[in-house]
Amino acid sequence: MMLTIGVLALCSPALAPSTSAMTAWLNDEELQRFSDATLDGRYVSGKAFTEHYSADGRLKYVERDMTLAGHWSITQGTLCTIYDYDETGGCYRVAQVDTNCYEFYFVSRTEQAAPGDGKPRWTARGAIQGKPSACKDEPSV
């Protein structure tokens, strides 16, 4: 699934990543803003998802017909979302591209492999619930 999302990211200008995100990764302290927060996001395909990051490290992911549980962590400058009984999670570099808009770039499948050694691949964009979303579906550049 992540490979499909990565390929689609290259083909869809409507949800293309912003160029400013390439140099402004959130650090471990800044990634703490996701603790006890819920993110509403979209993949490049347009598929919507919601993900809640509990303060105790538990994770709940909801997509139209699917719900996954797991845990999340901050590992070497990445936000990791690891699901129970499902291998589609991983670790991501995160960039804040507007006041309440974050872009997620896949870097590794596991926390042990974070931060990875390849080029981060853009996978999704989202906003934290409870604040006005600043995410736009049109190109960032």
Buried (B, 14 or more C-beta within 10 A) or exposed (E): EBEEBBEBBEEBEEBBBBEBBBEEBBEEEEBEBBEEBBBBBBBBBEBEBBBBBBEEEEBBBBEEEEEBEBBBBBBBBBBBBBBEEEEEBBBBBBBBBBEBBBBBBBBBBBBEBBBBEEEBBBBBBBBBEEEEBEBBEEEBE
